[in-house]
Amino acid sequence: MNIGKSILIKLLFLVAVVEFSMLLYEFFTPLSVLTEKYVLLGPVLDTVLLIFIITFAYFRMLKRPMDELLKVMRRVEERDFSARADETRQDEFGLLASYFNSVSDRLKNWGQDLEAEVEERTRELNAANEEMEASNRELITANDELQDKTIKLQKMNDELLMLRQELNKRVEERTEELRKTNMILEKKVRDLEVFYKVAIDRELKMRELKEKIRKIEEKIS
């Protein structure tokens, strides 16, 4: 991490130097027209031009490895982890390339581990989903069976209700028949009682009559 910060600071410094050199060039370019009139500015302009050339050459020297590193970064950004930065340079770019390759390897390993974990989680979720679907099918089947049993129980309840009503009707009819039969029997019993009473009275009268006849016969004799 410290190596990356050091390289970044150096790159920022180089960019600042280049920008400053460009500003100096833009500032002193109009003055080059006046060199014939102001000969004393010649050494200054030469010095500035020399600084610009050196800076530009140094910038060009830095630009190539920087472009190569940026290309590798773009490939890695597109998930092409086979891209490798050049570590053969014996300078900060070599250290930066080594650091970048190390980070790229870590990203690659992390991506592979993540993909493996995602696949494992996907398998687990698929298995859980299949189990849930099986449980759902069983629940639907049980619900259908429960509905069928409920319909059958309702039908049986309706049949029992009808049977109960029929039994109640029959009981009422039988009760009415028994009541009428009982009334008839009671009437017959009363009739028998009357007949029995009449018969007893007749029997008593017959006995009395026989007794009178016997007494009369005795008197006659």
matplotlib code that plots the C-alpha trace (Angstrom):
import matplotlib.pyplot as plt

x = [0.0, 2.9, 4.6, 1.4, 1.1, 4.7, 4.3, 1.0, 2.7, 5.6, 3.2, 1.2, 4.5, 5.5, 2.1, 2.5, 5.9, 4.6, 1.7, 4.0, 6.4, 3.4, 2.4, 6.0, 6.1, 2.8, 4.1, 7.5, 6.5, 5.4, 8.6, 10.6, 9.5, 11.3, 14.6, 16.2, 15.3, 16.0, 19.1, 19.4, 16.3, 18.0, 19.7, 16.5, 14.4, 17.0, 16.9, 13.1, 13.1, 15.7, 13.6, 10.5, 12.3, 13.7, 10.3, 8.5, 11.0, 10.6, 6.8, 7.0, 9.2, 6.6, 3.6, 4.3, 4.5, 1.5, -0.5, 0.4, -0.6, -3.9, -4.6, -4.0, -6.3, -9.1, -8.8, -8.9, -11.9, -13.6, -12.9, -10.0, -7.7, -5.3, -3.9, -0.5, 1.4, 5.1, 7.1, 10.5, 11.1, 13.5, 11.7, 8.5, 6.5, 7.9, 6.9, 3.5, 3.0, 4.0, 1.5, -1.2, -0.6, -0.9, -4.1, -5.4, -4.6, -6.4, -9.4, -9.3, -9.1, -11.8, -14.0, -13.5, -14.3, -17.3, -18.5, -18.0, -20.0, -22.7, -22.9, -23.1, -25.7, -27.6, -27.6, -28.8, -31.5, -32.6, -32.7, -34.7, -37.0, -37.5, -38.2, -40.6, -42.4, -42.7, -44.1, -46.4, -47.6, -48.1, -50.0, -52.2, -52.9, -53.7, -56.0, -57.8, -58.2, -59.5, -62.0, -63.1, -63.5, -65.3, -67.7, -68.3, -68.9, -71.3, -73.2, -73.3, -74.5, -77.3, -78.2, -78.2, -80.4, -82.8, -82.8, -83.4, -86.3, -87.7, -87.3, -89.0, -91.8, -92.2, -92.0, -94.8, -96.9, -96.3, -97.1, -100.3, -101.1, -100.4, -102.5, -105.4, -104.9, -104.7, -108.0, -109.6, -108.3, -109.5, -113.0, -113.0, -111.9, -114.7, -117.1, -115.9, -116.3, -119.9, -120.6, -119.0, -121.1, -124.2, -123.3, -122.8, -126.1, -127.8, -126.1, -127.2, -130.8, -130.7, -129.6, -132.2, -134.8, -133.7, -133.8, -137.4, -138.4, -136.8, -138.7, -141.9, -141.4, -140.7, -143.9, -145.9, -144.4]
y = [0.0, 2.4, 1.6, 2.5, 5.8, 6.6, 5.9, 7.9, 10.9, 10.7, 10.5, 13.5, 15.4, 14.5, 15.6, 18.9, 19.4, 18.8, 21.2, 23.8, 23.3, 23.7, 26.9, 28.2, 27.2, 29.0, 32.1, 32.3, 31.3, 34.9, 36.2, 34.1, 36.5, 39.3, 37.5, 39.6, 42.7, 41.3, 39.2, 38.9, 36.7, 34.1, 32.1, 32.1, 30.9, 28.2, 27.1, 27.0, 25.1, 22.6, 22.1, 21.6, 19.1, 17.1, 17.2, 16.1, 13.3, 12.2, 12.3, 10.2, 7.8, 7.5, 7.5, 4.2, 2.0, 4.0, 3.2, -0.4, -0.6, 1.2, -1.4, -4.2, -2.4, -2.2, -5.9, -6.7, -4.4, -6.5, -9.6, -10.8, -11.8, -13.4, -10.0, -9.3, -6.1, -6.1, -6.7, -6.8, -3.0, -2.1, 1.1, 2.2, 1.0, -2.5, -2.3, -0.9, -3.7, -6.3, -4.8, -4.6, -8.3, -9.3, -7.4, -8.9, -12.4, -11.7, -10.5, -13.6, -15.9, -13.9, -14.1, -17.9, -18.4, -16.1, -18.0, -21.3, -20.0, -18.7, -22.1, -23.8, -21.4, -21.9, -25.6, -25.3, -22.9, -25.2, -28.1, -26.1, -24.9, -28.5, -29.6, -26.7, -27.6, -31.2, -30.0, -27.7, -30.6, -32.7, -29.9, -29.5, -33.2, -33.2, -30.2, -32.0, -35.1, -32.9, -31.2, -34.6, -35.9, -32.6, -33.1, -36.8, -35.7, -33.0, -35.6, -38.0, -35.2, -34.4, -38.1, -38.4, -35.3, -36.7, -40.0, -38.2, -36.3, -39.5, -41.3, -38.4, -38.5, -42.3, -41.9, -39.3, -41.5, -44.5, -42.4, -41.3, -44.9, -46.0, -43.2, -44.2, -47.8, -46.9, -45.0, -48.0, -50.3, -48.0, -47.9, -51.6, -51.9, -49.6, -51.6, -54.8, -53.3, -52.3, -55.7, -57.4, -55.3, -56.1, -59.7, -59.7, -58.0, -60.5, -63.3, -61.9, -61.5, -65.0, -66.3, -64.3, -65.6, -69.2, -68.7, -67.4, -70.3, -72.8, -71.2, -71.3, -74.9, -75.7, -74.0, -75.9, -79.2]
z = [0.0, 0.8, -2.5, -4.3, -2.5, -3.3, -7.0, -7.1, -5.4, -8.0, -10.9, -9.6, -9.2, -12.8, -14.1, -12.2, -13.7, -17.2, -16.7, -15.4, -18.4, -20.8, -19.1, -19.4, -23.0, -23.7, -21.8, -23.5, -27.0, -27.9, -26.6, -29.1, -31.7, -29.8, -29.5, -32.2, -30.2, -26.8, -27.1, -23.3, -23.3, -25.5, -22.8, -20.7, -23.6, -24.4, -20.8, -20.8, -24.1, -22.8, -19.6, -21.8, -24.0, -21.1, -19.4, -22.6, -23.1, -19.5, -19.9, -23.1, -21.3, -18.5, -20.8, -22.5, -19.4, -18.0, -21.1, -20.9, -17.3, -18.1, -20.8, -18.3, -15.8, -18.4, -19.2, -15.5, -15.2, -17.9, -15.7, -17.9, -15.0, -17.4, -18.2, -16.5, -16.0, -16.9, -13.7, -15.4, -15.0, -12.3, -11.2, -9.6, -12.6, -12.0, -8.3, -9.3, -11.8, -9.2, -6.7, -9.4, -10.4, -6.8, -6.4, -9.7, -8.4, -5.2, -7.1, -9.3, -6.3, -4.6, -7.7, -8.0, -4.4, -4.7, -7.8, -6.0, -3.0, -5.3, -7.0, -3.7, -2.4, -5.7, -5.3, -1.7, -2.8, -5.7, -3.2, -0.7, -3.5, -4.7, -1.1, -0.7, -4.0, -2.8, 0.5, -1.3, -3.5, -0.4, 1.2, -1.9, -1.9, 1.8, 1.3, -1.6, 0.5, 3.4, 1.1, -0.1, 3.4, 4.3, 1.4, 2.5, 6.1, 5.0, 2.9, 5.8, 8.0, 5.6, 5.3, 9.1, 9.4, 6.9, 8.7, 12.0, 10.5, 9.1, 12.4, 14.2, 11.7, 12.2, 16.0, 15.9, 13.6, 15.9, 18.9, 17.4, 16.5, 20.0, 21.4, 19.3, 20.1, 23.8, 23.5, 21.8, 24.5, 27.2, 25.6, 25.4, 29.0, 30.0, 27.9, 29.5, 32.9, 32.1, 30.6, 33.6, 36.0, 34.0, 34.0, 37.7, 38.3, 36.1, 38.0, 41.3, 40.0, 38.7, 42.1, 43.8, 41.4, 41.9, 45.6, 45.4, 43.2, 45.6, 48.5, 46.6, 45.7, 49.4, 50.4, 47.8, 48.9]

ax = plt.figure().add_subplot(projection="3d")
ax.plot(x, y, z, "-o")
ax.set_aspect("equal")
plt.show()
